C-alpha cells in the first residue's frame, strides 16, 4: 500500500510539473478614475474569474499571478465601464483607467 501511495504521489507531481513547467507570472498595477486620476478601491481585476483575480485595495493596487503568457486583463466596478487590456507576460506594472458609465 505504501508503495502504491508513493507511486501515485510521484505521478501527480510529474503531471503537475508537465502542466506548469515555469513559474507563474506576476500581474500588478493600479486602477484609477480616468478623469480625476484618483485610485479606485474594491475593483474586481481578473484574467480568469474564480482563478486568477484580485480586488484592488484602498490605494487602487492589485496583484495576482497567472500561468498564461498571453492574457486579457479585465477590470470591473459598479458605476464604471468594464475595461479590458490584452497583455503578453511578463509585463510591467499596469495603470488601468476606468471611465464612469
C-alpha positions in Angstrom: 0.0 0.0 0.0 2.8 2.4 0.8 4.5 1.7 -2.5 1.2 2.5 -4.3 0.8 5.8 -2.5 4.4 6.8 -3.3 3.9 5.9 -7.0 0.7 7.8 -7.1 2.2 10.9 -5.4 5.2 10.8 -7.8 2.9 10.6 -10.8 0.8 13.6 -9.6 4.0 15.6 -9.1 5.3 14.8 -12.6 1.9 15.6 -14.1 1.8 18.9 -12.3 5.3 19.9 -13.4 4.3 19.0 -17.0 1.4 21.4 -16.9 3.2 24.2 -15.2 6.9 23.9 -16.2 7.7 27.5 -15.5 6.9 29.7 -12.5 3.8 31.9 -12.7 3.9 35.5 -14.0 3.1 38.4 -11.6 0.4 40.8 -12.7 0.3 44.0 -10.8 -0.8 47.6 -11.1 -3.2 50.3 -10.1 -6.8 51.2 -11.1 -7.7 54.9 -11.3 -10.6 57.0 -12.3 -9.9 58.3 -15.8 -11.0 61.8 -15.2 -9.8 62.5 -11.6 -6.8 60.2 -11.5 -7.9 59.0 -8.1 -7.3 55.4 -7.1 -10.3 53.1 -7.1 -10.8 50.6 -4.3 -12.8 47.3 -4.5 -12.4 47.0 -8.3 -12.5 43.3 -9.5 -9.5 42.7 -11.6 -9.1 39.3 -13.3 -7.9 37.2 -16.2 -10.0 34.1 -15.3 -12.9 34.7 -12.9 -12.6 32.5 -9.9 -9.0 31.6 -10.5 -6.7 34.4 -11.5 -8.2 37.5 -9.8 -7.8 40.2 -7.2 -9.7 43.1 -5.7 -8.0 46.5 -5.5 -7.0 47.8 -2.1 -7.6 51.4 -0.8 -4.8 52.7 -3.0 -6.2 51.0 -6.1 -3.4 48.4 -6.2 -4.0 44.9 -7.4 -1.6 41.9 -7.6 -2.1 38.3 -8.6 -0.4 35.5 -10.6 -1.1 34.0 -14.0 0.2 30.8 -15.6 -0.6 32.1 -19.1 1.8 34.1 -21.3 -1.0 36.0 -23.1 -4.0 37.2 -21.1 -6.8 39.7 -21.3 -6.8 41.7 -18.1 -10.4 42.8 -17.1 -11.3 45.4 -14.5 -14.9 45.8 -13.4 -16.6 48.1 -10.8 -20.2 49.3 -10.3 -20.7 52.7 -11.9 -17.8 52.3 -14.3 -17.4 50.9 -17.8 -15.7 47.5 -18.0 -12.1 47.8 -19.2 -10.1 45.0 -21.0 -6.4 45.1 -21.8 -4.5 42.4 -23.7 -1.1 41.7 -22.2 1.9 39.5 -23.0 3.6 38.4 -19.8 5.9 39.3 -18.2 4.5 42.8 -18.4 5.4 46.0 -16.5 3.1 47.3 -13.8 -0.2 48.4 -15.3 -2.2 51.6 -14.9 -5.9 50.8 -15.7 -8.1 53.9 -16.2 -11.8 53.4 -15.8 -14.5 55.7 -17.2 -17.8 56.3 -15.4 -20.9 55.0 -17.1 
